[in-house]
């Protein structure tokens, strides 16, 4: 893309952004460090070419925040994402699917910071809005299922086991509705639920012995 269209062509920036997204998924630190430099450039060029509040500029800020989060710069990721969200929610509305996705990502950053009391009502609000606003699948939209899985993790950290199991089972039900075979994320959730169950059984046994 750089050879054919040029380093700062908008399509080249899009390709760079997609590459950086794979680095976030992989979690490879060397890739993430390269992605940080690449996304810094994407954000700067889009601000210059498209403007600071253009949708693609905001998207690049969100993706840069994901890279920063992967590198452990949680405060930097949080601040960048909050700035992008402030503009997006003003221009698009709080219930726009892109804003809901951004709020979900902000909740994940707070989870990494273990701000459980802060993130619980936030993620509850996000998953409720997703159920109402996401077109088509709504209740079983993949974005919402991801939110339910993370909400289950939050409930587990807070010791709210009934709420945890309720949203985890709702997520599993959703995966069953939209996939003919068991989805890998559903398998991971089932594995987490087994770990949670084993932890509870261990704690109960320790209480009995004491």
Secondary structure, DSSP 8 states (H G I E B T S, - for coil): -HHHH-TT-HHHHHHHHHHHHHHHHH--HHHHHHHHHHHHHHHHHHHHHH-TTSHHHHHHHHHHHHHHHHTT-HHHHHHHHHHHHHHHHHHH-TTSHHHHHHHHHHHHHHHHTT-HHHHHHHHHHHHHHHHHHSSTTGGG-HHHHHHHHHHHHHHHHTT-HHHHHHHHHHHHHHHHHH-SS--HHHHHHHHHHHHHHHHHHHHHHHHHH-
